[in-house]
Amino acid sequence: RHSSPAAGGKTSTDNSTKRGNVETGDDNFLVKFGKRKRFRRPKGVPTVTFHAHLKTMLEWYEEFDDSQKNDMLKQLLSVSNSPQMHLLSSLMAPILHASC
């Protein structure tokens, strides 16, 4: 903060350090009061909404051909995190090379 008699004795504040100012850096961090804090991911949608969306997605998926199913899986994997990758790995391990 800087006080200047030329400014009528009022205190001016730099916007980047102003108390209460929230700035976002990248998608994973929240910067507040000059400190970096981990940004919490959304907890999800209500259960009823989740099941309705899941049902719709599965109905669409059943209509896709193999190429479209592959594209959908690629897109889902591209937006997945460690818990989903771990689940996928655990589910695939027993059958990954079963037909080799």
Chimera marker file (.cmm) of the C-alpha trace (Angstrom):
<marker_set name="trace">
<marker id="1" x="0.000" y="0.000" z="0.000" r="1" g="1" b="0" radius="0.5"/>
<marker id="2" x="1.188" y="3.460" z="-0.800" r="1" g="1" b="0" radius="0.5"/>
<marker id="3" x="-0.048" y="6.702" z="0.742" r="1" g="1" b="0" radius="0.5"/>
<marker id="4" x="0.426" y="9.834" z="-1.264" r="1" g="1" b="0" radius="0.5"/>
<marker id="5" x="-0.354" y="13.396" z="-0.244" r="1" g="1" b="0" radius="0.5"/>
<marker id="6" x="-0.853" y="14.131" z="-3.941" r="1" g="1" b="0" radius="0.5"/>
<marker id="7" x="-3.650" y="11.594" z="-3.960" r="1" g="1" b="0" radius="0.5"/>
<marker id="8" x="-5.413" y="13.441" z="-1.153" r="1" g="1" b="0" radius="0.5"/>
<marker id="9" x="-3.850" y="11.267" z="1.551" r="1" g="1" b="0" radius="0.5"/>
<marker id="10" x="-5.819" y="8.216" z="0.366" r="1" g="1" b="0" radius="0.5"/>
<marker id="11" x="-4.194" y="4.832" z="0.345" r="1" g="1" b="0" radius="0.5"/>
<marker id="12" x="-3.854" y="3.170" z="-3.045" r="1" g="1" b="0" radius="0.5"/>
<marker id="13" x="-3.558" y="-0.582" z="-3.393" r="1" g="1" b="0" radius="0.5"/>
<marker id="14" x="-1.988" y="-2.639" z="-6.139" r="1" g="1" b="0" radius="0.5"/>
<marker id="15" x="-4.732" y="-4.923" z="-7.512" r="1" g="1" b="0" radius="0.5"/>
<marker id="16" x="-2.484" y="-7.999" z="-7.585" r="1" g="1" b="0" radius="0.5"/>
<marker id="17" x="-1.860" y="-7.860" z="-3.825" r="1" g="1" b="0" radius="0.5"/>
<marker id="18" x="-5.161" y="-6.375" z="-2.658" r="1" g="1" b="0" radius="0.5"/>
<marker id="19" x="-6.568" y="-8.325" z="0.295" r="1" g="1" b="0" radius="0.5"/>
<marker id="20" x="-9.494" y="-10.438" z="-0.828" r="1" g="1" b="0" radius="0.5"/>
<marker id="21" x="-8.423" y="-10.396" z="-4.475" r="1" g="1" b="0" radius="0.5"/>
<marker id="22" x="-8.529" y="-13.889" z="-5.964" r="1" g="1" b="0" radius="0.5"/>
<marker id="23" x="-6.417" y="-14.696" z="-8.962" r="1" g="1" b="0" radius="0.5"/>
<marker id="24" x="-6.211" y="-17.991" z="-10.763" r="1" g="1" b="0" radius="0.5"/>
<marker id="25" x="-2.924" y="-19.269" z="-12.096" r="1" g="1" b="0" radius="0.5"/>
<marker id="26" x="-3.450" y="-22.540" z="-13.891" r="1" g="1" b="0" radius="0.5"/>
<marker id="27" x="-6.420" y="-24.885" z="-13.628" r="1" g="1" b="0" radius="0.5"/>
<marker id="28" x="-5.035" y="-26.661" z="-10.548" r="1" g="1" b="0" radius="0.5"/>
<marker id="29" x="-4.219" y="-23.771" z="-8.257" r="1" g="1" b="0" radius="0.5"/>
<marker id="30" x="-6.001" y="-20.940" z="-6.565" r="1" g="1" b="0" radius="0.5"/>
<marker id="31" x="-3.978" y="-17.898" z="-5.590" r="1" g="1" b="0" radius="0.5"/>
<marker id="32" x="-5.428" y="-15.892" z="-2.714" r="1" g="1" b="0" radius="0.5"/>
<marker id="33" x="-3.731" y="-13.340" z="-0.484" r="1" g="1" b="0" radius="0.5"/>
<marker id="34" x="-0.452" y="-14.053" z="-2.261" r="1" g="1" b="0" radius="0.5"/>
<marker id="35" x="-0.356" y="-17.750" z="-1.254" r="1" g="1" b="0" radius="0.5"/>
<marker id="36" x="-0.741" y="-20.774" z="-3.521" r="1" g="1" b="0" radius="0.5"/>
<marker id="37" x="-3.300" y="-23.310" z="-2.403" r="1" g="1" b="0" radius="0.5"/>
<marker id="38" x="-4.324" y="-26.565" z="-4.067" r="1" g="1" b="0" radius="0.5"/>
<marker id="39" x="-7.572" y="-26.091" z="-5.999" r="1" g="1" b="0" radius="0.5"/>
<marker id="40" x="-10.175" y="-28.657" z="-4.973" r="1" g="1" b="0" radius="0.5"/>
<marker id="41" x="-11.878" y="-30.532" z="-7.752" r="1" g="1" b="0" radius="0.5"/>
<marker id="42" x="-15.665" y="-30.566" z="-7.873" r="1" g="1" b="0" radius="0.5"/>
<marker id="43" x="-17.241" y="-33.297" z="-5.752" r="1" g="1" b="0" radius="0.5"/>
<marker id="44" x="-19.474" y="-34.401" z="-8.614" r="1" g="1" b="0" radius="0.5"/>
<marker id="45" x="-23.107" y="-34.069" z="-9.516" r="1" g="1" b="0" radius="0.5"/>
<marker id="46" x="-26.091" y="-35.254" z="-7.482" r="1" g="1" b="0" radius="0.5"/>
<marker id="47" x="-26.557" y="-39.036" z="-7.609" r="1" g="1" b="0" radius="0.5"/>
<marker id="48" x="-29.840" y="-38.826" z="-9.526" r="1" g="1" b="0" radius="0.5"/>
<marker id="49" x="-28.233" y="-36.619" z="-12.170" r="1" g="1" b="0" radius="0.5"/>
<marker id="50" x="-25.209" y="-38.921" z="-12.388" r="1" g="1" b="0" radius="0.5"/>
<marker id="51" x="-27.359" y="-42.011" z="-13.012" r="1" g="1" b="0" radius="0.5"/>
<marker id="52" x="-29.474" y="-40.213" z="-15.627" r="1" g="1" b="0" radius="0.5"/>
<marker id="53" x="-26.363" y="-39.018" z="-17.496" r="1" g="1" b="0" radius="0.5"/>
<marker id="54" x="-24.702" y="-42.430" z="-17.216" r="1" g="1" b="0" radius="0.5"/>
<marker id="55" x="-27.790" y="-44.158" z="-18.624" r="1" g="1" b="0" radius="0.5"/>
<marker id="56" x="-27.831" y="-41.769" z="-21.584" r="1" g="1" b="0" radius="0.5"/>
<marker id="57" x="-24.111" y="-42.227" z="-22.227" r="1" g="1" b="0" radius="0.5"/>
<marker id="58" x="-24.448" y="-46.027" z="-22.164" r="1" g="1" b="0" radius="0.5"/>
<marker id="59" x="-27.375" y="-45.860" z="-24.599" r="1" g="1" b="0" radius="0.5"/>
<marker id="60" x="-25.248" y="-43.765" z="-26.964" r="1" g="1" b="0" radius="0.5"/>
<marker id="61" x="-22.241" y="-46.045" z="-26.524" r="1" g="1" b="0" radius="0.5"/>
<marker id="62" x="-24.254" y="-49.122" z="-27.524" r="1" g="1" b="0" radius="0.5"/>
<marker id="63" x="-25.121" y="-47.400" z="-30.828" r="1" g="1" b="0" radius="0.5"/>
<marker id="64" x="-21.473" y="-46.618" z="-31.689" r="1" g="1" b="0" radius="0.5"/>
<marker id="65" x="-19.384" y="-48.743" z="-34.031" r="1" g="1" b="0" radius="0.5"/>
<marker id="66" x="-15.948" y="-49.968" z="-32.873" r="1" g="1" b="0" radius="0.5"/>
<marker id="67" x="-14.122" y="-46.914" z="-34.224" r="1" g="1" b="0" radius="0.5"/>
<marker id="68" x="-16.508" y="-44.554" z="-32.430" r="1" g="1" b="0" radius="0.5"/>
<marker id="69" x="-16.199" y="-46.558" z="-29.202" r="1" g="1" b="0" radius="0.5"/>
<marker id="70" x="-12.407" y="-46.290" z="-29.463" r="1" g="1" b="0" radius="0.5"/>
<marker id="71" x="-12.655" y="-42.531" z="-29.980" r="1" g="1" b="0" radius="0.5"/>
<marker id="72" x="-14.931" y="-42.192" z="-26.968" r="1" g="1" b="0" radius="0.5"/>
<marker id="73" x="-12.575" y="-44.229" z="-24.770" r="1" g="1" b="0" radius="0.5"/>
<marker id="74" x="-9.603" y="-42.100" z="-25.907" r="1" g="1" b="0" radius="0.5"/>
<marker id="75" x="-11.485" y="-38.946" z="-24.965" r="1" g="1" b="0" radius="0.5"/>
<marker id="76" x="-12.519" y="-40.349" z="-21.571" r="1" g="1" b="0" radius="0.5"/>
<marker id="77" x="-8.938" y="-41.369" z="-20.833" r="1" g="1" b="0" radius="0.5"/>
<marker id="78" x="-7.661" y="-37.932" z="-21.820" r="1" g="1" b="0" radius="0.5"/>
<marker id="79" x="-9.775" y="-36.333" z="-19.063" r="1" g="1" b="0" radius="0.5"/>
<marker id="80" x="-9.205" y="-39.053" z="-16.462" r="1" g="1" b="0" radius="0.5"/>
<marker id="81" x="-6.997" y="-38.840" z="-13.371" r="1" g="1" b="0" radius="0.5"/>
<marker id="82" x="-4.906" y="-41.286" z="-11.346" r="1" g="1" b="0" radius="0.5"/>
<marker id="83" x="-7.851" y="-43.017" z="-9.613" r="1" g="1" b="0" radius="0.5"/>
<marker id="84" x="-9.437" y="-43.855" z="-12.970" r="1" g="1" b="0" radius="0.5"/>
<marker id="85" x="-6.112" y="-45.013" z="-14.444" r="1" g="1" b="0" radius="0.5"/>
<marker id="86" x="-5.530" y="-47.234" z="-11.406" r="1" g="1" b="0" radius="0.5"/>
<marker id="87" x="-8.989" y="-48.770" z="-11.771" r="1" g="1" b="0" radius="0.5"/>
<marker id="88" x="-8.415" y="-49.378" z="-15.467" r="1" g="1" b="0" radius="0.5"/>
<marker id="89" x="-5.043" y="-50.985" z="-14.793" r="1" g="1" b="0" radius="0.5"/>
<marker id="90" x="-6.496" y="-53.238" z="-12.087" r="1" g="1" b="0" radius="0.5"/>
<marker id="91" x="-9.382" y="-54.340" z="-14.303" r="1" g="1" b="0" radius="0.5"/>
<marker id="92" x="-7.188" y="-54.960" z="-17.339" r="1" g="1" b="0" radius="0.5"/>
<marker id="93" x="-4.237" y="-56.749" z="-15.703" r="1" g="1" b="0" radius="0.5"/>
<marker id="94" x="-5.799" y="-60.233" z="-15.561" r="1" g="1" b="0" radius="0.5"/>
<marker id="95" x="-6.994" y="-60.159" z="-19.180" r="1" g="1" b="0" radius="0.5"/>
<marker id="96" x="-4.472" y="-57.887" z="-20.877" r="1" g="1" b="0" radius="0.5"/>
<marker id="97" x="-2.441" y="-60.626" z="-22.561" r="1" g="1" b="0" radius="0.5"/>
<marker id="98" x="-4.815" y="-63.566" z="-22.087" r="1" g="1" b="0" radius="0.5"/>
<marker id="99" x="-5.144" y="-64.218" z="-25.814" r="1" g="1" b="0" radius="0.5"/>
<marker id="100" x="-1.446" y="-63.811" z="-26.677" r="1" g="1" b="0" radius="0.5"/>
<link id1="1" id2="2" r="1" g="1" b="0" radius="0.2"/>
<link id1="2" id2="3" r="1" g="1" b="0" radius="0.2"/>
<link id1="3" id2="4" r="1" g="1" b="0" radius="0.2"/>
<link id1="4" id2="5" r="1" g="1" b="0" radius="0.2"/>
<link id1="5" id2="6" r="1" g="1" b="0" radius="0.2"/>
<link id1="6" id2="7" r="1" g="1" b="0" radius="0.2"/>
<link id1="7" id2="8" r="1" g="1" b="0" radius="0.2"/>
<link id1="8" id2="9" r="1" g="1" b="0" radius="0.2"/>
<link id1="9" id2="10" r="1" g="1" b="0" radius="0.2"/>
<link id1="10" id2="11" r="1" g="1" b="0" radius="0.2"/>
<link id1="11" id2="12" r="1" g="1" b="0" radius="0.2"/>
<link id1="12" id2="13" r="1" g="1" b="0" radius="0.2"/>
<link id1="13" id2="14" r="1" g="1" b="0" radius="0.2"/>
<link id1="14" id2="15" r="1" g="1" b="0" radius="0.2"/>
<link id1="15" id2="16" r="1" g="1" b="0" radius="0.2"/>
<link id1="16" id2="17" r="1" g="1" b="0" radius="0.2"/>
<link id1="17" id2="18" r="1" g="1" b="0" radius="0.2"/>
<link id1="18" id2="19" r="1" g="1" b="0" radius="0.2"/>
<link id1="19" id2="20" r="1" g="1" b="0" radius="0.2"/>
<link id1="20" id2="21" r="1" g="1" b="0" radius="0.2"/>
<link id1="21" id2="22" r="1" g="1" b="0" radius="0.2"/>
<link id1="22" id2="23" r="1" g="1" b="0" radius="0.2"/>
<link id1="23" id2="24" r="1" g="1" b="0" radius="0.2"/>
<link id1="24" id2="25" r="1" g="1" b="0" radius="0.2"/>
<link id1="25" id2="26" r="1" g="1" b="0" radius="0.2"/>
<link id1="26" id2="27" r="1" g="1" b="0" radius="0.2"/>
<link id1="27" id2="28" r="1" g="1" b="0" radius="0.2"/>
<link id1="28" id2="29" r="1" g="1" b="0" radius="0.2"/>
<link id1="29" id2="30" r="1" g="1" b="0" radius="0.2"/>
<link id1="30" id2="31" r="1" g="1" b="0" radius="0.2"/>
<link id1="31" id2="32" r="1" g="1" b="0" radius="0.2"/>
<link id1="32" id2="33" r="1" g="1" b="0" radius="0.2"/>
<link id1="33" id2="34" r="1" g="1" b="0" radius="0.2"/>
<link id1="34" id2="35" r="1" g="1" b="0" radius="0.2"/>
<link id1="35" id2="36" r="1" g="1" b="0" radius="0.2"/>
<link id1="36" id2="37" r="1" g="1" b="0" radius="0.2"/>
<link id1="37" id2="38" r="1" g="1" b="0" radius="0.2"/>
<link id1="38" id2="39" r="1" g="1" b="0" radius="0.2"/>
<link id1="39" id2="40" r="1" g="1" b="0" radius="0.2"/>
<link id1="40" id2="41" r="1" g="1" b="0" radius="0.2"/>
<link id1="41" id2="42" r="1" g="1" b="0" radius="0.2"/>
<link id1="42" id2="43" r="1" g="1" b="0" radius="0.2"/>
<link id1="43" id2="44" r="1" g="1" b="0" radius="0.2"/>
<link id1="44" id2="45" r="1" g="1" b="0" radius="0.2"/>
<link id1="45" id2="46" r="1" g="1" b="0" radius="0.2"/>
<link id1="46" id2="47" r="1" g="1" b="0" radius="0.2"/>
<link id1="47" id2="48" r="1" g="1" b="0" radius="0.2"/>
<link id1="48" id2="49" r="1" g="1" b="0" radius="0.2"/>
<link id1="49" id2="50" r="1" g="1" b="0" radius="0.2"/>
<link id1="50" id2="51" r="1" g="1" b="0" radius="0.2"/>
<link id1="51" id2="52" r="1" g="1" b="0" radius="0.2"/>
<link id1="52" id2="53" r="1" g="1" b="0" radius="0.2"/>
<link id1="53" id2="54" r="1" g="1" b="0" radius="0.2"/>
<link id1="54" id2="55" r="1" g="1" b="0" radius="0.2"/>
<link id1="55" id2="56" r="1" g="1" b="0" radius="0.2"/>
<link id1="56" id2="57" r="1" g="1" b="0" radius="0.2"/>
<link id1="57" id2="58" r="1" g="1" b="0" radius="0.2"/>
<link id1="58" id2="59" r="1" g="1" b="0" radius="0.2"/>
<link id1="59" id2="60" r="1" g="1" b="0" radius="0.2"/>
<link id1="60" id2="61" r="1" g="1" b="0" radius="0.2"/>
<link id1="61" id2="62" r="1" g="1" b="0" radius="0.2"/>
<link id1="62" id2="63" r="1" g="1" b="0" radius="0.2"/>
<link id1="63" id2="64" r="1" g="1" b="0" radius="0.2"/>
<link id1="64" id2="65" r="1" g="1" b="0" radius="0.2"/>
<link id1="65" id2="66" r="1" g="1" b="0" radius="0.2"/>
<link id1="66" id2="67" r="1" g="1" b="0" radius="0.2"/>
<link id1="67" id2="68" r="1" g="1" b="0" radius="0.2"/>
<link id1="68" id2="69" r="1" g="1" b="0" radius="0.2"/>
<link id1="69" id2="70" r="1" g="1" b="0" radius="0.2"/>
<link id1="70" id2="71" r="1" g="1" b="0" radius="0.2"/>
<link id1="71" id2="72" r="1" g="1" b="0" radius="0.2"/>
<link id1="72" id2="73" r="1" g="1" b="0" radius="0.2"/>
<link id1="73" id2="74" r="1" g="1" b="0" radius="0.2"/>
<link id1="74" id2="75" r="1" g="1" b="0" radius="0.2"/>
<link id1="75" id2="76" r="1" g="1" b="0" radius="0.2"/>
<link id1="76" id2="77" r="1" g="1" b="0" radius="0.2"/>
<link id1="77" id2="78" r="1" g="1" b="0" radius="0.2"/>
<link id1="78" id2="79" r="1" g="1" b="0" radius="0.2"/>
<link id1="79" id2="80" r="1" g="1" b="0" radius="0.2"/>
<link id1="80" id2="81" r="1" g="1" b="0" radius="0.2"/>
<link id1="81" id2="82" r="1" g="1" b="0" radius="0.2"/>
<link id1="82" id2="83" r="1" g="1" b="0" radius="0.2"/>
<link id1="83" id2="84" r="1" g="1" b="0" radius="0.2"/>
<link id1="84" id2="85" r="1" g="1" b="0" radius="0.2"/>
<link id1="85" id2="86" r="1" g="1" b="0" radius="0.2"/>
<link id1="86" id2="87" r="1" g="1" b="0" radius="0.2"/>
<link id1="87" id2="88" r="1" g="1" b="0" radius="0.2"/>
<link id1="88" id2="89" r="1" g="1" b="0" radius="0.2"/>
<link id1="89" id2="90" r="1" g="1" b="0" radius="0.2"/>
<link id1="90" id2="91" r="1" g="1" b="0" radius="0.2"/>
<link id1="91" id2="92" r="1" g="1" b="0" radius="0.2"/>
<link id1="92" id2="93" r="1" g="1" b="0" radius="0.2"/>
<link id1="93" id2="94" r="1" g="1" b="0" radius="0.2"/>
<link id1="94" id2="95" r="1" g="1" b="0" radius="0.2"/>
<link id1="95" id2="96" r="1" g="1" b="0" radius="0.2"/>
<link id1="96" id2="97" r="1" g="1" b="0" radius="0.2"/>
<link id1="97" id2="98" r="1" g="1" b="0" radius="0.2"/>
<link id1="98" id2="99" r="1" g="1" b="0" radius="0.2"/>
<link id1="99" id2="100" r="1" g="1" b="0" radius="0.2"/>
</marker_set>
